[in-house]
Amino acid sequence: MSKHTKGPWQKTHLRDGTKSVPVWRIGTGKYGPIARVGGHGEEDPETVEANACLIASAPVLEETLRWITETAIQGIGRNADAYLDTIATRAASALAAIAQATKK
């Protein structure tokens, strides 16, 4: 399995001359562009931006999902109560990442 580009990823709104177009670049300062979303002329600008937000949030979502999964696995067969606070904290992190990705 290959590795993805290390986060955090940011989205940047691109402009075409003087006309604003629904095109977003996802990338990092260190590694450069990762993806480009939109620019085909038919897309709804809000949908294009929502897709860019979701893509840019991928590293945070992946990391948070790993934390939750690893914590749940550690709690199996043990005193699950000891892991409830950790799971709750990580679930809150997951909800924050989802909110960032979906702007909700």
C-alpha positions, 0 to 999 in steps of 0.5 A: 500500500502506498502512502498518501501525502502527509497533511494538513491539506488546504483548499485554495480557490483559483481564479481565471483572469477576472472571472471567478470560476468554481475551481479549488486546488487541494495541496500542502505548502511543502508538497505542492498540489494534490488535487484540483476540483471543478473547472468543467463549467457545469458544476454548482459552485457550492457543490464544488467547494463542498467536494474540495472541503471533503478532500482537504479534510481526508488526512484528519478524517483518516487519522481520527478514524484510526484513533477510534478504531485502535482504541475500540480494539484495545478495549475489546476483552478488557474493562471497556469502561476504562476506554469510554473516556478515550473513545468519547474524546476521539469521537468528539475529534471525529465529529469536529473533523466531519464538521470541518469537512462538511462546513456544518 
